[in-house]
Amino acid sequence: MRLALMTDIHANREALEAVLSDAGRRDIDKFAILGDLVGYGPDPEWCVSRVQALVGAGAVCVQGNHDAAVSDPSVSLNGVARKALDWTRQRLDAAQTSFLAALPLTQTLGDVLLVHASANDPAGWIYVTSASRAMPSFRVCDARLIFCGHVHRPQLLTCDARGDVRDHNVPMGAPIPLLRSRRWLAVLGAVGQPRDGSPAAGYAVLDTATNDLTFRRVSYDVATTARKLRAAGLPEPLAERLLAGK
């Protein structure tokens, strides 16, 4: 099976369209969306509708903190994110709001665990940014492969038989053999709001037949998304961050 993994769409239609177009040329069998369909971006209703269609066709999807915050104002967000989410709520219909609220925090596909933030506390929205922060995720489950988002920067970590967790470089566009002597945790980056210095949309492809993972970046019309943000009256830092990929 070839599984396309994506996360942190953040209501960015142009980025999602570009990723789906790229994935469509790679013999994908199934899609997995790891949360934060909304927040920050100018097209929440279109992005939720598109993911609903993917789920209807067999994709799996988990809930992110921005998705949860649509129905639960107690979810902690910074001021800019809160303003964007207040605007977002007015754009979604009841069915879309219910869809986001009903998303599970985790999904399992064989030996693969899917979660938005961390496996050890899915509802705590912990950022997995280092080996020490990844270690609890390895300890609480026996999944061979853990995939998450939330950080908006691609990362790759392993846990060996002794329980030692290490950080690894993330090559783009090249298959990474997922050695079975280790367990793996991959932070996928972000479709709709990358923060690693590149504005290009990010996602990954897992091939279970060849047992490898490929991180991909896809260019899209980021200037159009930034113009939409400004036209909607959303906070200016959101457009600036999108253009800079930070």
N, C-alpha and C positions, 0 to 999 in steps of 0.2 A: 504494500500500500504506500502511496505517496500522499503525505499529509501536509497541507499548507497551513502554517501557523502564523497568526497575526494578532496584534494587540494594540491598544491605545489608538483607535481610529480617530477619536476626538472630533467627531462631526466634520471631518475633512473629506468632502466628496471627491475632490480631484485626486487626492492621495489614494483613497480606497479604490476608485476606478482604475488607477494606474497599477495598483497591486493586483487587482483581480484580472486585469488584462495580461499582466506578466505571468501570473499563475496559470491562466488559461492556455499558455503555450508550453506548459511543463507537465502535461499528463497527470494532473492532480486528481486523486480519487476522493478526497475528503478535505473539508475545511474545518479548522478549529480557531475560534475567536476568543481571546483571553481577556475580554472586558474593556471597559471605558470606550463604549461606542460613542458617548456624548461628552460634552464639556469642552470648553475653549473654542470650538470651531463653529462655522456659520451654517452648516447644513445638518442639524441633528435629525430632523424628520426623515430626510432622504437616507441617511446612513442607517438609522434604525430599521427603516423599511427594507433596505437592501439586506441587512443581516437577518431580518425575519424571513426573507425569501430563501436565504442560504440555509437557515435552520430547517425550514420547511422541506428543503431538498436533501437533508441529511447531515448538515453541519452541526457541530457542537459549539456551545457558547457558554462562558462563565461570566459572572458579574464582577465589574470593577467598582471602585469607590465612587466615581462620578455617576455611574449607573444607579448605584444604591442611593446616592444623595438626591436623585430626582424625587424619590418618594419619602426619603428620610432626611429631613433638614438637620438632624443631629450629627450627620457624618461631617467630620472636620475637613474644611477646605480653606485655603487662603483667600484673601479679599478679592483678588482678580478672578480666581476660579469660581468664587461664590457669585459674583456679578454675572459671569457667563452662564452659570447654571440657572440663576433666576430667570435670565432671558430664555434659556433652553426650555424650561418648563412650559412656557407660554406657546412654544412651537409644536410640542408633542401632543398627539391625541390620546384619549383614554386607553386605547388598545396598546399603543406604543409604551405608555407609562407602565401599564400592567406587565408587558413583556419584560421590561427592564427589571421591575421589582421581583419577578418570578424567577429570574436567572439564578442557577445554583452557584455557590462559591467555588466548587471544584467539580471536575469531571475526570473520569478514568477511562482510558482506552488501552486495555491490556496492561502492559508494564509502564504505561505513560500516565503521569499525573499532570493535569492542566489546572492552573490557578492564576489569578490576576497578580497577587502580590507574593505572599510566602505560604509554603505548605504548612508550617507550624502554627500559623495564626491567620487563616484566610480572611477573617473579618477585621483583623487589626491593621490591615493595610501597611504592613512593614516593607520597607525598601530593602531588597537584597542587592547590596552594593559592594560586598566583599566576601572573602572566604569565611570570616567569622559570622557574618550575617546569613550566609548560606547554610552553615553547619546545622542549625536547628531544623531546617527543612529536610535535610537528609536523615536526621535522627528520628523524626516523627512518622516516617513512612518507609515502605520498602520498595517504592517505585524505582525502576532502573533509570528512567528518564523523567525529569521534572521540568516543565516549561512554564514560564511566568513572564509578566510584563511589569508595568507600574513605574519602572525606573526611567524609561524612554531612552536608554542606552544599551546596546547589545553587550552581553557578557557571557562567558562560558566558564563553568566551574566543574570540578570533578571531586569525587570522594572515593578513596581507595579502600581496600579490605581492612586496613587498620583504623579507618575513620578519619584520615587526614584529608582536609579539603584544600584544593589548590585552584587558583585563578589561571586562566589560559588566554592567550591571544585569540582574537576572533577574525579569521580571514574571511573576506567577502567574496562570494561567488565560487568558492572551492569546497567540494564535499569534505566534511570532517568525519573520519571513521570513529564511531562511538564504541570504543573498545569495551568488551563485556567484562573485563577485569576491573572496571571502574563503574561507578554510577555518575550520572551527568545531570547538571542543572544549567539550563540555558535561559537567559533573559533576552527576550526577542528584539528589544529596541522598540520602535513605534512606527505605526503606519502614518498617523496624522500629525504628530508633533515630536520629531526626533530632537534629542538634546545632546548629541555627541559631536556637534560642529558641522554636520552635513544636513541640509534640508531634505535630502532624498528620503522617500518612504522606505521603511524597513520591514521585512518579514523573513520567514525561514521555511525550508522544505525538509521534512523528515522522510527518508525512504527506508521503510522497514525491511524491504527485501535485501538491500545492500548495506543496511545498518549504518547509514551516514546522515549527516545534517548539513544543510547548506544555508548560510545566511545570505540574503539578497538585499540589494538597494535598488530602488526604482525612482528615476527622476519623474517629476510631474510639474504641472503649471502652478507653482507655489505663489506666483505673483497674483494670479486670479483669486486664490483662496484668501490672500492678504487683503485684496481689494474688497472682497465680500465681508470680511471681518470689519473693516473700516466703515463700509456702507451700512452695516447693521448697528453701528454705534457701540460695538464691543470694545473693551479696553485696548488701547494702542499697544501695550507691551505684548499682547498676543500675536499681533501681526509682525512686530519686530522680531520676536522669538522664532516665529515660523520661518521668516526669511533667512535668519542666521543659523537655524538648526540648533538653537541653544535654549 
